[in-house]
Each structure stands twice: as structure tokens, then as C-alpha cells.
């Protein structure tokens, strides 16, 4: 006859509840169905920027503008349908943000065409579109503190192209939506873009 076993602590493989088994011959079979494991795999955020810089003097400046970021997440779900079957589901979550950064920068190295600088400030991120497998959803407003290192090449006296490497910390908004920013609030951003200076 079937002999129930004692429940083990919740396995890393399941997020619903622990599994009790019974033994028949030399096999171990789960008693319960409906348990589900969900895994979120986040791609690195892609960020493009168009910013403006106002120079106080040769070293100090204030920067602002617009920043577009694309967040992509794969959601893998495994559900035990019955004692012998597992159902798989693979969904794609996409969120598009427009951010408004505001920071101060200090140029530590200047040449006729190149400019190296450090910066610190904050960015507000507004969702403009979000979906899971094409079905629209509401993404949260996000904001973050950031600091980083950047390099700019001046095409003209007022226009340049740049790349930054920023450390960002995104503050918790209480949203249940999971993405690269909510699961890893402390991370690295590499905005690339154009900058107008006056």
C-alpha cells in the first residue's frame, strides 16, 4: 500500500508549497499538482540619450535632456499539471521608458576634441509602453540616483557624441512588475548619445 511521507521544506524548484511524496516499489511520486516555478531572465537595458549641457566654467557644468531605455525580460513558468506531467510557458515582457536626467559634471581632462568627466545626479523614468507577449500592461514610474564616469568627443564647438558608465540605484515604488531595475536596483547603465553644449 501507499505510505505517505513527511513534507520536506520548500525546494528551490517550487515556490508554492512543499511536496509530500509516497513510495510505491522503488519510485517516489509527488502527491500534489498545481505547483509553479517562475524564473525571470533580464536582458541588459539599452539606453540612448540626447542631452544638453550648460557650462558654468571650463570645468563645471549642468546636464539634462531625454533618455530612452528599453527593458526586456523573459518569463519562464513551469507548472506541475499532475503527478506525471509538467507544463512550460515562455513569455516576453517589454517596457519602454523615457527618462529625464539632471546632474552636475566636473571635467577632469580636456583637449581640443576630447572631454573626460565625472557626474552625479538623478533621473526620472516615465513608462511610455509596456506589454507581455503583445498584451498591454501598466508599468510603474521609476526614479534613481546615479553617479558615473564619461567621455565626450566634440564634432563641433557645440555638438558632441558621448558615452557614460553610470552606477544607478532605483528606489522601490511598490510595483509588482519585475524587471531589471526592480530585481537589481543597484546596477550599471551605459548611456550613449549626442550632447549639445552652450
Secondary structure, 3 states (H helix, E strand, C coil): CCEECCCCCCCCCCCCCCCCEEEECCEEEECCCCCEEEEEEECCCEEEEEEEEEECCCCEEEEEEEEEEEEEEEEEEEEEEECCEEEEEEEEEEEEEEEEEEEEEEEEEECCCEEEEEEEEEEEEEEEEEEECCEECCCCCEEEEEEEEEEEEECCCCEEEEEEEEEEEECCCCCCCCCHHHHCCEEEECCEEEEEEC
